[in-house]
Amino acid sequence: MTKVRITVLKTTLDEELAAEYGAPGLKACPMMTAGQEFLADYAKPEGFCDETWKAVYQYVFALAHGGGDVAFYFDDWMREPGKAIVSCNDGLRPVIMKLEATDIPAELDYAPVR
């Protein structure tokens, strides 16, 4: 298993939907900022949004376990193997990220609870 680089590409705000459904003064996500990078494998990286992790961990898991050798979804989604463009589940202010397979070995850095 190898680590996956997560790069925050941008934070967004759908102003039309926010005006109709959002709380007054809603802004783009305050949890993450464009340019932030994280390395992940089997566990959520420190400082990474819990809800975003729930939305993207299956892609991280696939890339960490060799999914970088092929393009996702029958070659009709991503141009380059080993990469994925994903977002969190916030429909009003999604954060867009790039996931990239790396050759950095993953290491268990905690003691599993039995």
Beta strands, then each sheet from edge to edge (+ up, - down):
strand 1: 2-11
strand 2: 37-40
strand 3: 83-87
strand 4: 95-105
sheet 1: 2+ 1- 4+ 3-
end
